[in-house]
Amino acid sequence: MIRKTVNNVQEALEGIQDGMTFMLGGFGLSGIPENSITELVNKNVKDITCISNNAGVDDFGLGLLLKKNQIKKMISSYVGENAEFERQMLSGELDVELTPQGTLAAKCQAAQQGFPAIFTPAGYGTEVAEGKEVREFDGKMYVLEEAYKADFAFIKAWKGDEAGNLIFKGTARNFNPCMCGAAKVTVVEVEELVKPGELDPNQIHIPGIFVQRIFQGKDYEKRIEQRTVRQKK
């Protein structure tokens, strides 16, 4: 049995260097690789490019990297909850590439599946399509989008086994599955790490072939980005 386990987050992030490109799973604050982000902060890695649906909040998630000016470029979709992100973008400190959400997911999937590019109708006729090849298929215009290229993908899963097979829970599934295997090295942190054979094969969302390193995470905060409750009557 091939085992992908490493002892801790420090081992999982071996090989990290300044100037690299990282994919980070999660949607809002749901399913983000908290341990990996904290270690990136601790390693003080600089000039990085982050591919992530969002940019965290001011004091959590990718917001921690932004706070220390470790991110050179953000490739994202929704970034509206981070005031520091807004400040850096408007001041020119941060290079930002806004991408339609579905296109971001599809470009990750293309990288995962070994496709160099995809055609999508999203963004045609807008700034998103500027400088890109456009083709017509069956009377509809499509924009050529190249697959993402990343050095590391950081993933958060609910359960995983030592072979790297993964199960995600609820909405934490989000961008995590399509980023697995979409970078040169996929690092997965899990809430529960089990022995091979303990996971029901019918429940596995991502097979271990897409994973290079997996470790047992700890101290998850699992913050809620916007807590909304019904008022008492």
C-alpha positions in Angstrom: 0.0 0.0 0.0 1.3 3.4 -1.0 1.3 5.8 1.9 1.2 9.6 1.4 1.3 10.6 5.1 3.8 13.1 6.5 4.2 13.8 10.2 3.1 17.4 10.4 2.4 20.6 8.5 6.1 21.5 8.5 7.0 18.3 6.5 4.0 18.8 4.3 5.2 22.2 3.2 8.8 21.2 2.5 10.0 22.7 -0.8 8.0 25.9 -0.5 9.9 28.9 -1.9 9.4 32.6 -2.6 7.7 33.5 -5.8 5.7 30.2 -6.1 2.1 29.9 -7.2 -0.3 28.2 -4.8 -3.9 26.9 -5.2 -5.9 27.1 -1.9 -9.3 25.3 -1.6 -12.3 26.7 0.3 -15.2 29.0 -0.3 -15.4 32.0 2.0 -14.2 30.5 5.3 -15.7 27.1 4.6 -13.2 24.3 4.0 -10.0 26.4 3.9 -6.6 24.8 4.7 -6.1 26.6 8.0 -3.0 24.7 9.1 -1.2 25.2 5.8 -2.0 28.9 5.6 -0.7 29.4 9.2 2.5 27.6 8.2 2.9 29.8 5.1 2.6 32.8 7.4 5.2 31.3 9.8 7.6 30.5 6.9 7.3 34.1 5.8 7.3 33.1 2.2 7.2 36.2 -0.1 6.0 37.3 -3.6 3.6 34.4 -3.9 0.6 34.1 -6.3 -2.5 32.7 -4.8 -5.3 31.0 -6.8 -8.4 31.0 -4.5 -12.1 31.7 -4.9 -11.8 34.4 -2.2 -9.2 36.2 -0.1 -10.3 35.3 3.4 -11.1 38.1 5.9 -8.8 40.6 7.5 -7.6 38.4 10.3 -8.2 34.9 9.1 -7.5 32.7 6.1 -5.6 34.4 3.3 -6.1 37.6 5.1 -3.2 36.6 7.3 -0.9 36.4 4.3 -2.2 39.7 2.9 -1.6 41.4 6.3 2.1 40.6 6.1 2.3 41.5 2.4 3.3 38.0 1.4 1.0 37.8 -1.6 2.1 39.5 -4.8 -0.8 38.4 -7.0 -4.3 37.2 -6.2 -6.3 35.2 -8.8 -9.8 35.1 -7.4 -13.5 35.4 -7.9 -15.2 36.9 -4.9 -13.1 39.1 -2.6 -15.7 41.4 -1.0 -15.1 40.5 2.7 -11.5 41.7 3.0 -10.8 45.4 3.6 -7.0 44.9 3.5 -7.4 43.2 0.1 -9.3 46.2 -1.1 -6.8 48.7 0.2 -3.8 46.8 -1.4 -5.6 46.5 -4.7 -6.6 50.1 -4.9 -3.2 51.3 -3.9 -1.5 49.2 -6.5 0.4 47.0 -3.9 -1.4 43.9 -5.0 -1.8 42.5 -8.5 -5.4 41.2 -8.9 -6.8 39.0 -11.6 -10.6 38.7 -11.1 -12.1 35.6 -12.8 -15.7 34.4 -13.2 -16.3 31.8 -10.5 -17.2 29.0 -12.9 -14.2 29.8 -15.1 -11.9 29.6 -12.0 -13.2 26.2 -11.2 -13.0 25.0 -14.8 -9.4 26.2 -15.2 -8.5 24.2 -12.0 -10.3 21.1 -13.4 -8.5 21.5 -16.7 -5.1 21.5 -14.9 -6.3 18.5 -12.9 -7.3 16.6 -16.0 -4.2 17.5 -18.0 -5.9 19.8 -20.5 -3.9 22.9 -21.5 -7.0 25.1 -22.0 -10.8 25.3 -22.2 -13.3 27.4 -24.2 -16.0 29.1 -22.2 -18.7 31.6 -23.0 -18.2 33.4 -19.7 -16.7 36.8 -20.1 -17.1 37.2 -23.8 -17.5 40.8 -24.7 -16.1 42.0 -21.4 -12.7 43.0 -20.0 -12.2 39.3 -19.1 -11.8 38.4 -22.7 -9.3 41.2 -23.6 -6.2 39.8 -25.3 -7.6 36.2 -25.4 -8.5 34.0 -28.4 -12.2 34.0 -29.2 -13.9 31.3 -31.4 -17.4 30.6 -32.5 -19.0 27.2 -31.9 -22.5 26.5 -33.2 -23.3 30.2 -33.4 -22.0 31.1 -30.0 -18.8 32.9 -29.0 -16.3 31.4 -26.6 -13.2 32.6 -24.9 -10.0 30.5 -24.7 -8.9 30.2 -21.1 -5.6 28.5 -20.3 -5.4 26.0 -17.5 -3.8 27.1 -14.3 -0.2 26.3 -13.5 0.6 26.0 -9.8 3.5 24.7 -7.7 1.4 23.5 -4.7 -2.3 23.0 -4.1 -3.4 23.2 -0.4 -6.6 21.2 0.3 -8.8 20.7 3.4 -10.8 17.5 3.7 -12.9 16.0 6.4 -11.6 12.5 6.4 -8.7 10.9 4.6 -6.7 7.7 4.7 -2.9 7.2 4.5 -3.2 6.4 0.8 -4.6 9.9 0.2 -8.2 9.0 -0.5 -10.5 11.8 0.6 -14.0 12.6 1.8 -15.3 16.1 2.1 -18.2 17.2 4.3 -21.0 19.4 3.2 -20.2 22.8 1.6 -16.6 22.4 2.6 -16.4 20.3 -0.6 -16.5 23.5 -2.7 -13.2 24.2 -4.6 -11.2 21.5 -2.8 -11.9 18.5 -5.2 -11.2 20.4 -8.4 -7.8 21.6 -7.1 -6.6 18.2 -6.1 -4.0 17.1 -8.6 -4.1 20.5 -10.3 -0.6 21.5 -9.1 2.8 19.9 -9.1 2.3 18.9 -5.5 -1.1 18.5 -3.7 -0.9 18.8 0.1 -4.0 17.8 2.1 -4.9 18.4 5.7 -7.7 16.4 7.2 -9.7 16.5 10.4 -9.5 12.7 10.7 -6.7 10.5 9.3 -7.5 6.8 9.2 -5.8 3.6 8.0 -6.2 2.3 4.4 -9.5 0.3 4.1 -11.4 2.2 6.8 -13.1 4.5 4.3 -16.2 3.3 2.5 -15.1 3.2 -1.2 -18.5 4.4 -2.3 -18.1 7.5 -0.2 -14.7 8.7 -1.4 -14.8 11.9 -3.4 -11.2 12.1 -4.5 -8.9 9.1 -4.9 -5.3 9.1 -3.6 -3.8 9.3 -7.0 -4.4 13.1 -6.9 -2.6 13.5 -3.6 1.1 13.7 -2.8 1.1 14.6 0.9 -1.5 14.2 3.6 -1.4 15.0 7.3 -3.6 15.2 10.4 -4.7 18.8 11.0 -5.4 20.3 14.3 -7.0 23.3 16.1 -9.5 24.2 13.4 -11.5 27.3 14.2 -14.1 26.8 11.4 -15.2 30.4 11.5 -18.5 31.6 10.1 -17.9 34.5 7.6 -21.4 36.0 7.9 -23.5 34.7 10.8 -27.2 35.3 10.0 -29.9 34.2 12.4 -33.6 34.8 12.6 -34.6 37.5 15.0 -36.6 36.5 18.1 -40.3 37.3 17.9 
